[in-house]
Amino acid sequence: MRSIRLRILITCGALVAAGVGGWQLLPSDEERKDPITVGTTDEVTSLDPAGAYDAGSWAMYSNVYQSLLTFKSGFTTPVPDAARSCKFIGMKLQTYQCELRDDLTFSNGRKITGEDVKYSFERMLGIKTDVGPQPLFPMLKSVVAEGQTVTFNLSGRDATFPQKLATGAGSIVDRTQYPTRLLRGGIRVDGSGPYVLKEYEPGVRARLEPNPKYKGAISNTGGAVVIKYFKESEQLAEAWKAKEVDVTHRQLPPQLVSTLDDTKDDIRLTEAESPEIRNLNFNVRPGSQMADKAVRRAVAAVLDRPEMVTKVFHGTVEPLYSLVPQGFTGHNTAFFDAYPQPNPKTAKELLKDADVETPVKFTLGFRKDATYAAEAAELKRQLEASKLFEVKVVQAEWTDFQKAYAGGKYDAYTVGWLPDFPDSDSFTAPLVGTDNTLHNGFSNRRIDQLIASTQQYGDRARSAEDFKAIQTEVAKEVPLIPLWQKKDYVLSTQDVAGSQYLSDGTGIWRLWELGWI
């Protein structure tokens, strides 16, 4: 069969597919029953929605749990899923009300009520784990359930609240099965999503089968899927070469991706513009070397993004000079404007003016992976070449790495970021707002005020100038440094259909779109 490349350009949720005949995307009449195997390096931190705020966990949640709202493929406005309808009450954007469907049950057979929705949110906010999603709802004051009517009362205007409900943070759990003050242990899931978790070995394998009880926005729940988890990108690459997986998504080694040729290889490759970014984050708490703004600014003045993109990522990412990536409202080039070229002389002057002794010694943490190790090595090389810094690189497995940076174990650390929902707010409040999800101790009143200002506009275009102002402030304060914006690649064998719809930048992993040709 001839090979095909699907190039999907996704900008703010708009999806354009070209070069594929419809017959190639539809399953055949002779339907295969064996599960499709998907490989990924995005591990699940916790099966409990109150306990994780990362891409791997939320990918799982979007399949086994249900939220009141969801995003359809290619769209940025959420639609009802567990809800019959949702709307703001009044013009203040401070009261949001949903009517829950009356025909929903959890996979264990228990009927879902408004009390389960109320419980799910109050429990998530109450448990407040270090790596949980509660930072997404700083203005959620209370939740009231009256029968199947659920009302969310906010302390301030938030036009993005419906989009936040459509994320993994809005997952509805069975209040009789999930403890109030503790995360649920074990490997059981009681949700109402399009899939049921049938088998699970943490960090290794999951088997998902269609949920016959599911009722919601998805009309076709697809077939069985096996997910294989890999610690490092090189392991995923070896599994692909050995034909142990049918689909791969996040993350193949950049060097392998850059050499794939679907005009010669029997593969299907989807290349998409992606909102995924990666930042160098700073621990600004007292006692850290990065508590001094002059040190953070000096690092920003030295870094050479184009060289890193070429040497480490082989052109599979693009340099990023702003907190908000290309394709989102308010994107600018604040860091390029402030630090246009790598300039050790400028860095030296910044440190000298602040009476900072050189070389500045600090720890740089990263998730254990060959690609991220190469990235950390390049950052270390660039910084130490200036003679102004001495960098100790430290690697850790994903879950240990999360706990370490949340606990302030590193002075600096690299973390990738996928937006929770397709809006610029998903790059500002969670990353640079007070009590942000990075747990780096950063707080800035001016930035908080600007974030609140962006959230008041139902017409999101009106928030553009405030988003630009936030990025200008971030370039001055430097709680983090944007490094690059990634393209998204989904690789599959020729006999798998629907891989081009697996991911579209909304944080939802649409396993139900996969099928055999």
N, C-alpha and C positions, 0 to 999 in steps of 0.2 A: 504494500500500500504506500502511496506517495506520502512524504512527510509534509507537515504544515507548520507554519509558525503563526500563532495568534498574537497580535500586538493589541493590547487593550490600553487605551489611554484613559485614565480615570482622573478627572480633575473636579474636585468638589462633588464627587458622586456621579458625574456624567460618564457614561460608558459607551465607547464606540468600538465595535469589533469589525475587523475587515479580513478578507481573503479566505473565508471558510464557507463551503457549501453546506446548506442545511442538512443534507443527507449524512454528512460526516459527524453531526452532533447528536443524532438520534439513536437510541438503542435499537438493536436489531430485533426481529420478530422471535428469533431463537434466544430467549432471555437466559443469561447465565445467573446462577443463584449463589455462586461463591462470593465472599466479601471482597471488596476492593481494599487494598492495603495502602495506607497513606503514611509516609515517613516525615518526621519533623524533629527539629531540635528544641522546639518550644515545649518544655515540660510543664506539667500541671503541678502547681505549688500546693493547692488544696482543692478537694472536691466540694468543699463547703464555700458557697459564694461570699460568706462574710470573712473569709480568710485569705483572699488573694486579689491582687490588682496587677495582673500580668497577662501577656498575650496568650500563653499556653493554657492557662486556667480558663480565661474567658472564651477561648476557642471551644473548649469543652462545654462550658456553661451554655453557649448559644445553641447547643445540640441537645442537651439533656434537661435543661431548665427552660422556663418560659417567663418572659417579662410582660408587663402590661402592653408595651409597644415594641415594635421591631422595625428594622429597615429592610425594605425590599431591595433586591440587587439593582445597583445603579441609581438609587434615589437617596436623597439626603433628608427628606421629611419622613419622620416615623409614622407607621400605620398601626392600627390595633392588632394585637396578637392575643394575649389573654383577656384583654379588654374588649368590650363591645364598642365603646367610644370613650374619648378623653377630650377635655377642653379646659381652658382657663376660665375661671368665673370672675367676671368683671374686667376692668381695664388695667388694674394695678399689677398684673402678672405675679400675684402673690398667693393665689389660691388656685390649685389645679385639681380637677375632679375626674375620676374615671368610673365608668360602669363596667364591672367585671362580668364576663360571660357567665351564664347560669348553667352551662353544660360541661364544665371542666372537671376533670378528676386528675389526681396525681397518678403516677404509674402504679402505685400500690392499691389503687381503687378508691381512695378517699376523696370526697367532693371538696373542691377548692372554694373557699369563701373569702369575703373581704377581710376577715380577721387574719387569714393567712398572709395576705398582702401587707397589712398593718404590722403583723408580727415580724415578717421578713425584714422590713426596713428598720423597725425599732431594735431588733436583734443585731443587725449589722452595725448600726450606729452605737449600740451599747457595748458590744464586744470590743470594737475599736482596736483591732490587731495592728501591729506595726506595719504589716504589708497588706492591710485590708483596703477596701474601696471607699471607706467613709469620707476621705477628703473630697470626694466628688460632690458631697451634699452639705456644704458648710451652712447653707441657708434653710435647710429643712428643719422647721421648728416642731411640727407635730404631724401625725397621721391619724385620721379618724375613719373608722369603718362603721357603716350602718347598712347591714345586709350586704348587698353586692356593690354598694356605692362606697368608694374610697376617696377621701379628700386629703390632699397634701397642703399644709399651711406653711408658707415660706416667710422668713424674716425680712426679705427684701425682694425686689424685682429680679426675676431670672427667666428670660425668654428661652434659655436653652434647657430648661427643666424637662420638657418632654423628651428631648434627645437623651438626656441622662437616664431617664426611665427605661430607654430602649437598650441599655448596655447590660453587661454581665452583673453590674452592681444592683440592677433591678430584678434579679432572679427571685422567683417566688418559691419558698420552701414550705414543707409540711410542718406546721407548728407542733404537731404531736411527735415528730421524729427528730427535730433539731433543737438541742438544748438552748435555753435562753441566754446563758452567760458564758458558754464555752463553745468552741468549734466542735463540730461533730467529727468523731474519729472513724476509723474503718474505711471500707471501700464501697459502701452502699450510697446510692443516690435515690432520693424520692423527689422527682421533679415531674414536669408535665410537658417537656419539650418534645420535638419530633423524633427523638431517639431515646432508647433505654440503654443504660450501661449494664451489659450482661457479664462482662469479665473485665477485671482491672488489676494490673500489677504495676504499682507506682514506678514511674520513670522507665518503664519497659514496654508495656503493651496495654491497649484497651480494645474491647470489642463492643461495638454499638449496633443495635438492631432497631428497626423502625418501631415506633410506639403506636400500637393500634388504638390507643385511647386519645391520641393527640387531636386537638381541635384548635385551629388558629389561622394565622395568615398564610401558612404554607399549604398548598394544595396537594403536593406529591412529596411524601416523606422518603422516597428513594429506597435503596437496598442496604444490606448490612455492610459495615465498614470496620476494618481493623486499623487501629492507629499504632504505629511503632515509634517509640521515643528514643532519641539518640542523644548522648551527652555532648557530642561535638560534631561539627559540620563534616569533618573528614569521615567519621563513622557513617553518617548519612550517605555520603558520596559512595563509600564502599558498598553499602546496601543497595544503592541504585545500580551500580555496575554489576553486582551479583544477581540482579533481578529479584531481590527480596521485597521490593516495594513497587507498586504500580504508579504511585503519585508521590512527588516530593514538594513540600512547601515549607520554607523557612527552616534552616538556612543551609544551602549548599555552599561550598567554598567558592569565593569569587573567581579564583583562577579556573575552576572547572566550568562555571557558568560562562565565563568569557570565551571559552573554547568550544562550547556546544555549537554544532552545525546541523540544524534540522533539515538541510537540503541533502545531507549525506546520511545522517543517523535516523533510525526508525523511532522517532520521538515526536511528541507534541509539546511545544514550549510556548507558554504564555508570558509575555513580557509586558509589565504594566507600570505606568507612572504611579508612584506610591507616596503616601504621606508619612511613611516611616522615617524617623530621624534618629540621629545618635548625638549625644552631648557628652562633654567632659564636665562632670558635676563637681562642685566644691563643697566640702564640709566647712561651714563658716562658724561653727560653734567655738566658744572659747577653748583654747588649748590646741586648736588645729593651726597648722602653718598657714592655712588658707583663710583664717579669720581676718587677716589683713587684706583689705581691698587692693592695695598696691601690688601685692604678690599675685593676686588673681589677674589683675590688669596686665602685669608683666608677662604672665603665661600667654595671655591673649595676643600680646604684641609679638611673641616669638613664633607661634604656630604657623605652619605652612600646610594648609589644607590640600591644595592641588598636588603637592608632592606625595602626601599620604594617600590620596585617592588613586594616584597612578601606581605607586609602589606596592600598596597593600591590597587594594580592591580592584585593580585591573579595569577601571572604568565602569564598574557595576554600580557605583554610587557617584553623587555629584557634591562638590563642596557646598556647604550651607553657611550663610552668614547672618542668619536671623533665627529667632525662636520659632516663629510661625513659618512653615515651609511654603515653597512655591505652590500656587493653586488654591491658597486659602486667603480669605479676606484679611487685609492689613499686612500682608507679607511685605517686608522691605529688606534692606541690606545693612542693618544697623551696625553689625560687627565689621563689615568691610569699610563702612564710612569711618568708624572709630580706629580701626587697625588695618589700613588698606594693604600693606605688604608686611611680611615678616621682617621685624626690625629689632635685633638684639640691643642696638644702641638706645632705642626708646625704652625698652624694658629695663635696661641698666639705670637709666635716668629716673624711671618711676621708683625703682627700689632704693636708689640713693636718696631721693627726695623724701622718702618715707623712713629713712634711717634703718633699712632692712639689711642685715648682714648677709653676704653671699659667700658661698652658694647656699641657696635655700634648699634644705633637705625635707622631702616629703614622700609619703607613700601614695602609690597609684594602684587602685584595685580594679580588677576586671573579672568577668566570668570566664572560667576555664574553657578555652576553645582555641584551636590553632590560629584561626583568623583574628580573634581578639587579642591573642598573644602577640601576633605580628603588629597589630595596631598599637598596642601598648609599647612594644619595643621601638616603634617609629616615633611615638610621642616622647619617649625617654631620650632617644637619639637627638631629636630636634632640640629639646629643652637643654640637655647637657652640652650640646654643641655651642650653646651661647655662653657657657662657663658660669651661668647665673644660678643653675639648679642642679641638684643631685637627687635623682629619682629612684626610689625602691619600688619595683613592680611586684604586686601580690595577686595571685590568682586563687579562685575558689569555685567549687561547684555551685550551681545556680541558687539553690535554696540557702546554702551557707553564705553566699555572696550577698543575697538580699538582706539577711539578718545582720551581716557585718556592716554594710553601709548604713542601714537603718540605725545601728547602734553606734555609729560614729567611729568605726575602726579604721577608716581610710581618710586621708586628707583630700584625696580626689579619687573619682571613680567614673568609669565610662558605662553608660546605660543607654540602650536603644529605647525609643518611645514610639508607640503607635497610638493615634488618637482614639479616645473612647467613643467618640461620635464625630461626624464630619462637620466640625465647626472649629474656628480658631480658638475658642474658649478652652478647648481640650488641650491646648499647648501652653496656656497661660496659668489659669488657676491651679491645676495639679502640679505644675513644675516650678512656679515662682511665687505663688501666693503663700500667705502665712499658713503654717501647718501643712505644707505641701507633701505630696506623696514621696518625695525624695528624702525626707527627714534630715535635711542638711542644716536646719537651724536658721534658714534665711527668712527674713521678714522685712518688708518695706512698705510704709504707709502709703506712699504715693502710688506704688504699683498696685496695692490692694484697692485703692480708690479707683484707679483706672480699670481694673478687672471688674469691679462692681458696675462701673459705667457701661462697659461693653455688654453686660448681661441685661441691661434694661431695654434693649431695642428688639422688638419683634422683627423689624426690617433689619436684617443682619448687616446689610451694606452700610448702614448708618454708624456701625461700630468701628469702621476701618481706621479712622484717625486715632481712636483710643488704642487700638491694637498696635498701631505704629508707634505711639507714644510709649506703650509698655516696652516694646523692643528697644527703643532708644534708652530707656532707663536701665534695662537689663544689660545693655552694652556698657553702661557707666558703672553699674554695681558689680557685674560679672559673677552672679551666683553659679553660673554655668557658661560653657562656651559651646555653641552649636558647631558640630564637626562636619556632618554630611547628611544628605537626603538620599534614600535608597530607592532603587527600582525593585519591583516585586516580581518574582519569578515562580511560576508553577510549572513543574516538569512532569509529564505523564507519558505512559506508553500509548501507542496508536490505538489500542483497543478500549481506551477509557474516554467516555464522553463527559462533557460538563466541567472539565477542569478549569476552563476559562472563567467560570462563575464562582469558583471556590472562595475567592477573596476579592474584595473591592474597596478596602480601606475603611470600612465601617466597624471593624473589629469582630465581625461575624464570620464564622467558618461554616460555609454552606455545604456540608458533607452530603446533604440530600440531593444536591445537583449532580453528583457523580453517578455514572452508570456505565454498564458495558455496552460497547457498540456491537 
